[in-house]
Amino acid sequence: MHDKLTVKVREIVAGHFRVDPQRLTDESRLRDDLGADWLDRLELMIAVEDQLAGLEIADVDADQIETIGDLTRVIESLRKRGAALQ
């Protein structure tokens, strides 16, 4: 069973790359499995920020994202940092 964030991230990625979300796993690689170039990755980060209110993924964080699991972990980390600052 996946948590809400994992499901949401997979839905965003699936919508962006027009693939079935059931096909995606935490190990799915943005470049190798989904064919994402740098522009696709940038557009994906913008889509994530748009759909997850209050989230801003810095370039340094985005550069570390290779898989869907990486993306989910970065979002979780940003949310925790944001909660700690409030």
N, CA, C and O atoms as a GROMACS GRO file, in nm:
protein
  344
    1MET      N    1   0.085  -0.119   0.000
    1MET     CA    2   0.000   0.000   0.000
    1MET      C    3   0.089   0.124   0.000
    1MET      O    4   0.185   0.133   0.076
    2HIS      N    5   0.056   0.218  -0.084
    2HIS     CA    6   0.135   0.339  -0.095
    2HIS      C    7   0.067   0.452  -0.020
    2HIS      O    8  -0.055   0.459  -0.010
    3ASP      N    9   0.150   0.541   0.034
    3ASP     CA   10   0.092   0.656   0.102
    3ASP      C   11   0.042   0.758  -0.001
    3ASP      O   12   0.068   0.746  -0.121
    4LYS      N   13  -0.028   0.856   0.049
    4LYS     CA   14  -0.090   0.955  -0.041
    4LYS      C   15   0.012   1.030  -0.125
    4LYS      O   16  -0.012   1.056  -0.243
    5LEU      N   17   0.126   1.065  -0.065
    5LEU     CA   18   0.227   1.139  -0.140
    5LEU      C   19   0.282   1.056  -0.255
    5LEU      O   20   0.297   1.106  -0.366
    6THR      N   21   0.312   0.930  -0.229
    6THR     CA   22   0.363   0.843  -0.335
    6THR      C   23   0.265   0.833  -0.450
    6THR      O   24   0.303   0.842  -0.567
    7VAL      N   25   0.138   0.814  -0.417
    7VAL     CA   26   0.034   0.804  -0.520
    7VAL      C   27   0.026   0.935  -0.598
    7VAL      O   28   0.019   0.933  -0.721
    8LYS      N   29   0.028   1.049  -0.528
    8LYS     CA   30   0.018   1.179  -0.594
    8LYS      C   31   0.138   1.203  -0.686
    8LYS      O   32   0.122   1.249  -0.799
    9VAL      N   33   0.257   1.172  -0.638
    9VAL     CA   34   0.378   1.192  -0.720
    9VAL      C   35   0.370   1.106  -0.846
    9VAL      O   36   0.401   1.154  -0.955
   10ARG      N   37   0.330   0.982  -0.830
   10ARG     CA   38   0.319   0.894  -0.948
   10ARG      C   39   0.213   0.946  -1.045
   10ARG      O   40   0.230   0.936  -1.166
   11GLU      N   41   0.103   1.001  -0.993
   11GLU     CA   42   0.000   1.058  -1.081
   11GLU      C   43   0.055   1.177  -1.159
   11GLU      O   44   0.029   1.191  -1.278
   12ILE      N   45   0.130   1.263  -1.092
   12ILE     CA   46   0.188   1.380  -1.158
   12ILE      C   47   0.287   1.336  -1.266
   12ILE      O   48   0.282   1.384  -1.379
   13VAL      N   49   0.375   1.243  -1.231
   13VAL     CA   50   0.474   1.193  -1.327
   13VAL      C   51   0.404   1.125  -1.445
   13VAL      O   52   0.439   1.149  -1.561
   14ALA      N   53   0.306   1.041  -1.416
   14ALA     CA   54   0.233   0.970  -1.521
   14ALA      C   55   0.164   1.068  -1.615
   14ALA      O   56   0.168   1.051  -1.736
   15GLY      N   57   0.101   1.169  -1.559
   15GLY     CA   58   0.034   1.269  -1.641
   15GLY      C   59   0.132   1.347  -1.728
   15GLY      O   60   0.104   1.375  -1.844
   16HIS      N   61   0.245   1.380  -1.670
   16HIS     CA   62   0.346   1.458  -1.743
   16HIS      C   63   0.405   1.379  -1.860
   16HIS      O   64   0.427   1.433  -1.968
   17PHE      N   65   0.430   1.250  -1.836
   17PHE     CA   66   0.493   1.167  -1.940
   17PHE      C   67   0.392   1.081  -2.016
   17PHE      O   68   0.430   1.002  -2.103
   18ARG      N   69   0.265   1.097  -1.983
   18ARG     CA   70   0.157   1.024  -2.050
   18ARG      C   71   0.180   0.873  -2.046
   18ARG      O   72   0.179   0.805  -2.149
   19VAL      N   73   0.200   0.823  -1.925
   19VAL     CA   74   0.214   0.680  -1.903
   19VAL      C   75   0.115   0.636  -1.795
   19VAL      O   76   0.062   0.719  -1.722
   20ASP      N   77   0.092   0.508  -1.786
   20ASP     CA   78   0.004   0.452  -1.685
   20ASP      C   79   0.074   0.460  -1.549
   20ASP      O   80   0.186   0.410  -1.535
   21PRO      N   81   0.011   0.522  -1.447
   21PRO     CA   82   0.075   0.532  -1.316
   21PRO      C   83   0.105   0.394  -1.254
   21PRO      O   84   0.195   0.382  -1.172
   22GLN      N   85   0.030   0.292  -1.294
   22GLN     CA   86   0.055   0.157  -1.243
   22GLN      C   87   0.189   0.102  -1.292
   22GLN      O   88   0.245   0.010  -1.232
   23ARG      N   89   0.239   0.159  -1.400
   23ARG     CA   90   0.366   0.117  -1.458
   23ARG      C   91   0.485   0.171  -1.379
   23ARG      O   92   0.597   0.120  -1.391
   24LEU      N   93   0.461   0.273  -1.299
   24LEU     CA   94   0.569   0.342  -1.230
   24LEU      C   95   0.599   0.281  -1.094
   24LEU      O   96   0.509   0.238  -1.022
   25THR      N   97   0.727   0.278  -1.060
   25THR     CA   98   0.771   0.233  -0.929
   25THR      C   99   0.867   0.337  -0.872
   25THR      O  100   0.906   0.431  -0.942
   26ASP      N  101   0.906   0.320  -0.747
   26ASP     CA  102   1.004   0.411  -0.689
   26ASP      C  103   1.137   0.404  -0.763
   26ASP      O  104   1.214   0.500  -0.764
   27GLU      N  105   1.164   0.290  -0.826
   27GLU     CA  106   1.290   0.271  -0.898
   27GLU      C  107   1.284   0.320  -1.043
   27GLU      O  108   1.386   0.318  -1.112
   28SER      N  109   1.169   0.363  -1.090
   28SER     CA  110   1.158   0.413  -1.228
   28SER      C  111   1.248   0.535  -1.245
   28SER      O  112   1.238   0.632  -1.170
   29ARG      N  113   1.337   0.526  -1.344
   29ARG     CA  114   1.433   0.634  -1.368
   29ARG      C  115   1.376   0.733  -1.469
   29ARG      O  116   1.326   0.696  -1.575
   30LEU      N  117   1.386   0.860  -1.433
   30LEU     CA  118   1.330   0.964  -1.520
   30LEU      C  119   1.394   0.962  -1.657
   30LEU      O  120   1.324   0.970  -1.758
   31ARG      N  121   1.524   0.952  -1.663
   31ARG     CA  122   1.595   0.957  -1.791
   31ARG      C  123   1.584   0.824  -1.866
   31ARG      O  124   1.541   0.820  -1.981
   32ASP      N  125   1.623   0.717  -1.801
   32ASP     CA  126   1.633   0.587  -1.870
   32ASP      C  127   1.497   0.524  -1.898
   32ASP      O  128   1.475   0.472  -2.008
   33ASP      N  129   1.406   0.528  -1.802
   33ASP     CA  130   1.277   0.460  -1.819
   33ASP      C  131   1.171   0.548  -1.885
   33ASP      O  132   1.084   0.498  -1.957
   34LEU      N  133   1.178   0.678  -1.860
   34LEU     CA  134   1.076   0.769  -1.913
   34LEU      C  135   1.127   0.858  -2.026
   34LEU      O  136   1.050   0.933  -2.085
   35GLY      N  137   1.256   0.850  -2.055
   35GLY     CA  138   1.312   0.927  -2.166
   35GLY      C  139   1.320   1.076  -2.141
   35GLY      O  140   1.319   1.155  -2.236
   36ALA      N  141   1.328   1.117  -2.015
   36ALA     CA  142   1.327   1.260  -1.981
   36ALA      C  143   1.462   1.325  -2.010
   36ALA      O  144   1.566   1.278  -1.964
   37ASP      N  145   1.458   1.432  -2.086
   37ASP     CA  146   1.577   1.513  -2.104
   37ASP      C  147   1.572   1.625  -1.999
   37ASP      O  148   1.482   1.627  -1.915
   38TRP      N  149   1.667   1.718  -2.003
   38TRP     CA  150   1.673   1.821  -1.899
   38TRP      C  151   1.548   1.909  -1.900
   38TRP      O  152   1.502   1.951  -1.793
   39LEU      N  153   1.491   1.936  -2.018
   39LEU     CA  154   1.371   2.019  -2.025
   39LEU      C  155   1.250   1.945  -1.967
   39LEU      O  156   1.168   2.004  -1.896
   40ASP      N  157   1.239   1.816  -1.996
   40ASP     CA  158   1.131   1.736  -1.939
   40ASP      C  159   1.139   1.736  -1.786
   40ASP      O  160   1.038   1.748  -1.718
   41ARG      N  161   1.260   1.723  -1.735
   41ARG     CA  162   1.279   1.722  -1.590
   41ARG      C  163   1.242   1.856  -1.529
   41ARG      O  164   1.178   1.862  -1.424
   42LEU      N  165   1.282   1.965  -1.594
   42LEU     CA  166   1.247   2.099  -1.547
   42LEU      C  167   1.096   2.118  -1.546
   42LEU      O  168   1.039   2.165  -1.447
   43GLU      N  169   1.031   2.080  -1.655
   43GLU     CA  170   0.885   2.091  -1.663
   43GLU      C  171   0.817   2.005  -1.557
   43GLU      O  172   0.714   2.044  -1.502
   44LEU      N  173   0.874   1.887  -1.529
   44LEU     CA  174   0.818   1.801  -1.425
   44LEU      C  175   0.829   1.868  -1.289
   44LEU      O  176   0.734   1.863  -1.211
   45MET      N  177   0.942   1.929  -1.258
   45MET     CA  178   0.959   1.996  -1.128
   45MET      C  179   0.857   2.111  -1.114
   45MET      O  180   0.801   2.132  -1.007
   46ILE      N  181   0.834   2.182  -1.223
   46ILE     CA  182   0.735   2.291  -1.221
   46ILE      C  183   0.596   2.234  -1.199
   46ILE      O  184   0.518   2.290  -1.122
   47ALA      N  185   0.564   2.123  -1.265
   47ALA     CA  186   0.433   2.060  -1.247
   47ALA      C  187   0.415   2.014  -1.102
   47ALA      O  188   0.307   2.031  -1.044
   48VAL      N  189   0.520   1.958  -1.044
   48VAL     CA  190   0.513   1.914  -0.904
   48VAL      C  191   0.488   2.034  -0.813
   48VAL      O  192   0.402   2.029  -0.725
   49GLU      N  193   0.563   2.141  -0.834
   49GLU     CA  194   0.546   2.262  -0.753
   49GLU      C  195   0.405   2.320  -0.767
   49GLU      O  196   0.346   2.365  -0.669
   50ASP      N  197   0.352   2.317  -0.888
   50ASP     CA  198   0.217   2.369  -0.912
   50ASP      C  199   0.110   2.286  -0.843
   50ASP      O  200   0.011   2.340  -0.793
   51GLN      N  201   0.129   2.155  -0.840
   51GLN     CA  202   0.025   2.067  -0.788
   51GLN      C  203   0.039   2.039  -0.638
   51GLN      O  204  -0.055   1.990  -0.575
   52LEU      N  205   0.154   2.069  -0.581
   52LEU     CA  206   0.174   2.051  -0.438
   52LEU      C  207   0.201   2.188  -0.377
   52LEU      O  208   0.316   2.233  -0.372
   53ALA      N  209   0.099   2.252  -0.330
   53ALA     CA  210   0.104   2.389  -0.282
   53ALA      C  211   0.213   2.410  -0.178
   53ALA      O  212   0.236   2.327  -0.090
   54GLY      N  213   0.280   2.524  -0.190
   54GLY     CA  214   0.380   2.563  -0.092
   54GLY      C  215   0.514   2.494  -0.109
   54GLY      O  216   0.600   2.502  -0.020
   55LEU      N  217   0.534   2.426  -0.219
   55LEU     CA  218   0.656   2.351  -0.240
   55LEU      C  219   0.740   2.418  -0.346
   55LEU      O  220   0.690   2.458  -0.452
   56GLU      N  221   0.870   2.432  -0.318
   56GLU     CA  222   0.962   2.485  -0.418
   56GLU      C  223   1.086   2.397  -0.416
   56GLU      O  224   1.154   2.386  -0.314
   57ILE      N  225   1.114   2.336  -0.529
   57ILE     CA  226   1.228   2.245  -0.541
   57ILE      C  227   1.346   2.325  -0.597
   57ILE      O  228   1.343   2.369  -0.712
   58ALA      N  229   1.448   2.342  -0.516
   58ALA     CA  230   1.567   2.415  -0.557
   58ALA      C  231   1.643   2.336  -0.663
   58ALA      O  232   1.633   2.213  -0.669
   59ASP      N  233   1.718   2.407  -0.746
   59ASP     CA  234   1.795   2.341  -0.852
   59ASP      C  235   1.889   2.236  -0.796
   59ASP      O  236   1.906   2.129  -0.855
   60VAL      N  237   1.952   2.265  -0.682
   60VAL     CA  238   2.045   2.171  -0.622
   60VAL      C  239   1.973   2.041  -0.582
   60VAL      O  240   2.031   1.933  -0.593
   61ASP      N  241   1.849   2.052  -0.536
   61ASP     CA  242   1.771   1.933  -0.504
   61ASP      C  243   1.726   1.861  -0.631
   61ASP      O  244   1.733   1.739  -0.639
   62ALA      N  245   1.681   1.937  -0.729
   62ALA     CA  246   1.634   1.878  -0.854
   62ALA      C  247   1.744   1.801  -0.925
   62ALA      O  248   1.718   1.699  -0.989
   63ASP      N  249   1.868   1.849  -0.914
   63ASP     CA  250   1.980   1.782  -0.978
   63ASP      C  251   2.007   1.643  -0.919
   63ASP      O  252   2.068   1.558  -0.985
   64GLN      N  253   1.961   1.619  -0.797
   64GLN     CA  254   1.982   1.490  -0.730
   64GLN      C  255   1.873   1.388  -0.761
   64GLN      O  256   1.883   1.273  -0.720
   65ILE      N  257   1.769   1.431  -0.831
   65ILE     CA  258   1.653   1.344  -0.855
   65ILE      C  259   1.674   1.264  -0.983
   65ILE      O  260   1.676   1.318  -1.093
   66GLU      N  261   1.692   1.134  -0.966
   66GLU     CA  262   1.709   1.043  -1.079
   66GLU      C  263   1.589   0.948  -1.095
   66GLU      O  264   1.558   0.905  -1.206
   67THR      N  265   1.522   0.917  -0.983
   67THR     CA  266   1.411   0.822  -0.985
   67THR      C  267   1.286   0.885  -0.923
   67THR      O  268   1.292   0.992  -0.862
   68ILE      N  269   1.175   0.817  -0.939
   68ILE     CA  270   1.052   0.864  -0.877
   68ILE      C  271   1.064   0.858  -0.725
   68ILE      O  272   1.013   0.946  -0.655
   69GLY      N  273   1.132   0.758  -0.675
   69GLY     CA  274   1.156   0.750  -0.530
   69GLY      C  275   1.238   0.868  -0.481
   69GLY      O  276   1.210   0.922  -0.373
   70ASP      N  277   1.339   0.910  -0.558
   70ASP     CA  278   1.418   1.029  -0.522
   70ASP      C  279   1.327   1.151  -0.514
   70ASP      O  280   1.337   1.230  -0.420
   71LEU      N  281   1.240   1.167  -0.611
   71LEU     CA  282   1.149   1.281  -0.614
   71LEU      C  283   1.060   1.281  -0.491
   71LEU      O  284   1.040   1.385  -0.428
   72THR      N  285   1.006   1.166  -0.456
   72THR     CA  286   0.919   1.156  -0.338
   72THR      C  287   0.997   1.191  -0.212
   72THR      O  288   0.945   1.263  -0.126
   73ARG      N  289   1.120   1.141  -0.199
   73ARG     CA  290   1.201   1.170  -0.080
   73ARG      C  291   1.236   1.318  -0.070
   73ARG      O  292   1.236   1.374   0.040
   74VAL      N  293   1.265   1.382  -0.182
   74VAL     CA  294   1.294   1.526  -0.181
   74VAL      C  295   1.172   1.604  -0.135
   74VAL      O  296   1.184   1.696  -0.054
   75ILE      N  297   1.055   1.568  -0.185
   75ILE     CA  298   0.932   1.636  -0.145
   75ILE      C  299   0.908   1.617   0.004
   75ILE      O  300   0.875   1.713   0.075
   76GLU      N  301   0.923   1.494   0.053
   76GLU     CA  302   0.906   1.468   0.197
   76GLU      C  303   1.001   1.552   0.280
   76GLU      O  304   0.962   1.609   0.381
   77SER      N  305   1.125   1.559   0.237
   77SER     CA  306   1.226   1.637   0.308
   77SER      C  307   1.191   1.786   0.309
   77SER      O  308   1.203   1.852   0.413
   78LEU      N  309   1.148   1.838   0.195
   78LEU     CA  310   1.110   1.979   0.187
   78LEU      C  311   0.990   2.009   0.276
   78LEU      O  312   0.985   2.113   0.341
   79ARG      N  313   0.894   1.918   0.279
   79ARG     CA  314   0.779   1.936   0.365
   79ARG      C  315   0.818   1.936   0.513
   79ARG      O  316   0.766   2.016   0.591
   80LYS      N  317   0.909   1.847   0.551
   80LYS     CA  318   0.956   1.842   0.690
   80LYS      C  319   1.031   1.969   0.727
   80LYS      O  320   1.012   2.024   0.835
   81ARG      N  321   1.116   2.016   0.636
   81ARG     CA  322   1.189   2.142   0.661
   81ARG      C  323   1.093   2.258   0.676
   81ARG      O  324   1.109   2.342   0.764
   82GLY      N  325   0.992   2.260   0.588
   82GLY     CA  326   0.893   2.368   0.594
   82GLY      C  327   0.813   2.364   0.724
   82GLY      O  328   0.786   2.469   0.783
   83ALA      N  329   0.777   2.248   0.769
   83ALA     CA  330   0.702   2.233   0.894
   83ALA      C  331   0.791   2.274   1.012
   83ALA      O  332   0.741   2.333   1.108
   84ALA      N  333   0.919   2.245   1.005
   84ALA     CA  334   1.010   2.279   1.114
   84ALA      C  335   1.030   2.430   1.123
   84ALA      O  336   1.057   2.482   1.231
   85LEU      N  337   1.017   2.501   1.012
   85LEU     CA  338   1.035   2.645   1.011
   85LEU      C  339   0.913   2.721   1.061
   85LEU      O  340   0.923   2.839   1.095
   86GLN      N  341   0.800   2.654   1.064
   86GLN     CA  342   0.677   2.724   1.104
   86GLN      C  343   0.660   2.726   1.254
   86GLN      O  344   0.561   2.781   1.304
   0.00000   0.00000   0.00000
